């Protein structure tokens, strides 16, 4: 099932059920941005 990163980059949208590295990176970035925006609010309430 697992392939090298070079092969994953060449698969594109035809990668099947595997999560694209770019999509996973985008999700991580969104979570980090949201947490950074919530930190001041959480810090004040605590």
OpenMM code with the backbone's topology and positions (N, CA, C; nanometers):
from openmm import Vec3, app, unit

residues = "UNK UNK UNK UNK UNK UNK UNK UNK UNK UNK UNK UNK UNK UNK UNK UNK UNK UNK UNK UNK UNK UNK UNK UNK UNK UNK UNK UNK UNK UNK UNK UNK UNK UNK UNK UNK UNK UNK UNK UNK UNK UNK UNK UNK UNK UNK".split()
positions = [
    Vec3(0.0833, -0.1213, 0.0000),
    Vec3(0.0000, 0.0000, 0.0000),
    Vec3(0.0855, 0.1245, 0.0000),
    Vec3(0.1892, 0.1242, 0.0820),
    Vec3(0.2713, 0.2445, 0.0925),
    Vec3(0.3691, 0.2540, -0.0231),
    Vec3(0.3898, 0.3762, -0.0718),
    Vec3(0.4847, 0.3998, -0.1793),
    Vec3(0.5744, 0.5154, -0.1403),
    Vec3(0.6770, 0.5379, -0.2181),
    Vec3(0.7716, 0.6439, -0.1851),
    Vec3(0.7084, 0.7804, -0.2087),
    Vec3(0.7582, 0.8849, -0.1420),
    Vec3(0.7043, 1.0213, -0.1633),
    Vec3(0.7091, 1.0635, -0.3091),
    Vec3(0.8119, 1.0219, -0.3832),
    Vec3(0.8224, 1.0592, -0.5243),
    Vec3(0.7062, 1.0004, -0.6034),
    Vec3(0.6698, 0.8754, -0.5723),
    Vec3(0.5577, 0.8139, -0.6423),
    Vec3(0.4262, 0.8803, -0.6033),
    Vec3(0.4128, 0.9196, -0.4773),
    Vec3(0.2904, 0.9851, -0.4324),
    Vec3(0.2706, 1.1189, -0.5028),
    Vec3(0.3784, 1.1926, -0.5273),
    Vec3(0.3674, 1.3218, -0.5941),
    Vec3(0.3187, 1.3041, -0.7372),
    Vec3(0.3549, 1.1926, -0.8004),
    Vec3(0.3166, 1.1707, -0.9394),
    Vec3(0.1741, 1.1175, -0.9528),
    Vec3(0.1159, 1.0668, -0.8441),
    Vec3(-0.0180, 1.0098, -0.8518),
    Vec3(-0.1241, 1.1173, -0.8730),
    Vec3(-0.1115, 1.2303, -0.8071),
    Vec3(-0.2099, 1.3368, -0.8205),
    Vec3(-0.3438, 1.2953, -0.7623),
    Vec3(-0.4532, 1.3270, -0.8332),
    Vec3(-0.5874, 1.2966, -0.7841),
    Vec3(-0.6188, 1.1483, -0.7972),
    Vec3(-0.5380, 1.0728, -0.8719),
    Vec3(-0.5637, 0.9307, -0.8944),
    Vec3(-0.4962, 0.8447, -0.7884),
    Vec3(-0.4677, 0.9012, -0.6728),
    Vec3(-0.3963, 0.8286, -0.5685),
    Vec3(-0.4820, 0.7290, -0.4939),
    Vec3(-0.6105, 0.7207, -0.5270),
    Vec3(-0.6970, 0.6246, -0.4598),
    Vec3(-0.7464, 0.6779, -0.3269),
    Vec3(-0.7523, 0.5892, -0.2252),
    Vec3(-0.8085, 0.6272, -0.0960),
    Vec3(-0.7043, 0.6897, -0.0044),
    Vec3(-0.5791, 0.6961, -0.0495),
    Vec3(-0.4750, 0.7538, 0.0353),
    Vec3(-0.4916, 0.9054, 0.0431),
    Vec3(-0.4607, 0.9616, 0.1593),
    Vec3(-0.4703, 1.1064, 0.1770),
    Vec3(-0.3511, 1.1724, 0.1100),
    Vec3(-0.3781, 1.2767, 0.0313),
    Vec3(-0.2697, 1.3475, -0.0359),
    Vec3(-0.1855, 1.4217, 0.0674),
    Vec3(-0.0535, 1.4220, 0.0531),
    Vec3(0.0331, 1.4954, 0.1476),
    Vec3(-0.0026, 1.6434, 0.1549),
    Vec3(-0.0369, 1.7039, 0.0399),
    Vec3(-0.0734, 1.8456, 0.0398),
    Vec3(-0.2014, 1.8684, 0.1194),
    Vec3(-0.2974, 1.7784, 0.1076),
    Vec3(-0.4231, 1.7920, 0.1808),
    Vec3(-0.3983, 1.7788, 0.3302),
    Vec3(-0.3144, 1.6835, 0.3690),
    Vec3(-0.2831, 1.6652, 0.5109),
    Vec3(-0.2118, 1.7881, 0.5652),
    Vec3(-0.1210, 1.8444, 0.4861),
    Vec3(-0.0487, 1.9643, 0.5289),
    Vec3(-0.1447, 2.0816, 0.5438),
    Vec3(-0.2397, 2.0942, 0.4539),
    Vec3(-0.3372, 2.2030, 0.4616),
    Vec3(-0.4211, 2.1907, 0.5883),
    Vec3(-0.4611, 2.0692, 0.6224),
    Vec3(-0.5406, 2.0481, 0.7444),
    Vec3(-0.4601, 2.0871, 0.8672),
    Vec3(-0.3333, 2.0479, 0.8703),
    Vec3(-0.2475, 2.0823, 0.9844),
    Vec3(-0.2333, 2.2332, 0.9959),
    Vec3(-0.2135, 2.3013, 0.8830),
    Vec3(-0.1982, 2.4468, 0.8867),
    Vec3(-0.3255, 2.5140, 0.9367),
    Vec3(-0.4407, 2.4658, 0.8939),
    Vec3(-0.5677, 2.5241, 0.9394),
    Vec3(-0.5833, 2.5068, 1.0897),
    Vec3(-0.5514, 2.3884, 1.1402),
    Vec3(-0.5630, 2.3632, 1.2843),
    Vec3(-0.4698, 2.4546, 1.3619),
    Vec3(-0.3472, 2.4720, 1.3134),
    Vec3(-0.2507, 2.5582, 1.3824),
    Vec3(-0.2992, 2.7023, 1.3837),
    Vec3(-0.3499, 2.7504, 1.2710),
    Vec3(-0.3977, 2.8893, 1.2640),
    Vec3(-0.5149, 2.9107, 1.3590),
    Vec3(-0.6083, 2.8156, 1.3614),
    Vec3(-0.7243, 2.8282, 1.4505),
    Vec3(-0.6800, 2.8275, 1.5963),
    Vec3(-0.5874, 2.7389, 1.6306),
    Vec3(-0.5395, 2.7334, 1.7688),
    Vec3(-0.4677, 2.8623, 1.8068),
    Vec3(-0.3898, 2.9169, 1.7140),
    Vec3(-0.3194, 3.0419, 1.7442),
    Vec3(-0.4182, 3.1563, 1.7654),
    Vec3(-0.5300, 3.1552, 1.6922),
    Vec3(-0.6307, 3.2599, 1.7102),
    Vec3(-0.7062, 3.2416, 1.8415),
    Vec3(-0.7196, 3.1176, 1.8871),
    Vec3(-0.7934, 3.0912, 2.0108),
    Vec3(-0.7072, 3.1059, 2.1355),
    Vec3(-0.5749, 3.1040, 2.1204),
    Vec3(-0.4871, 3.1101, 2.2377),
    Vec3(-0.5125, 3.2326, 2.3259),
    Vec3(-0.5217, 3.3537, 2.2715),
    Vec3(-0.5470, 3.4704, 2.3597),
    Vec3(-0.6787, 3.4570, 2.4359),
    Vec3(-0.7829, 3.4063, 2.3721),
    Vec3(-0.9132, 3.3910, 2.4375),
    Vec3(-0.9037, 3.2873, 2.5485),
    Vec3(-0.8403, 3.1751, 2.5194),
    Vec3(-0.8263, 3.0708, 2.6213),
    Vec3(-0.7391, 3.1187, 2.7362),
    Vec3(-0.6380, 3.1970, 2.7057),
    Vec3(-0.5476, 3.2462, 2.8097),
    Vec3(-0.6204, 3.3438, 2.9021),
    Vec3(-0.7072, 3.4281, 2.8470),
    Vec3(-0.7806, 3.5255, 2.9281),
    Vec3(-0.8819, 3.4537, 3.0173),
    Vec3(-0.9505, 3.3524, 2.9630),
    Vec3(-1.0525, 3.2820, 3.0413),
    Vec3(-0.9890, 3.1980, 3.1511),
    Vec3(-0.8688, 3.1487, 3.1277),
    Vec3(-0.8016, 3.0709, 3.2316),
    Vec3(-0.7390, 3.1665, 3.3323),
] * unit.nanometer
topology = app.Topology()
chain = topology.addChain("A")
for resn in residues:
    res = topology.addResidue(resn, chain)
    for name in ("N", "CA", "C"):
        topology.addAtom(name, app.Element.getBySymbol(name[0]), res)
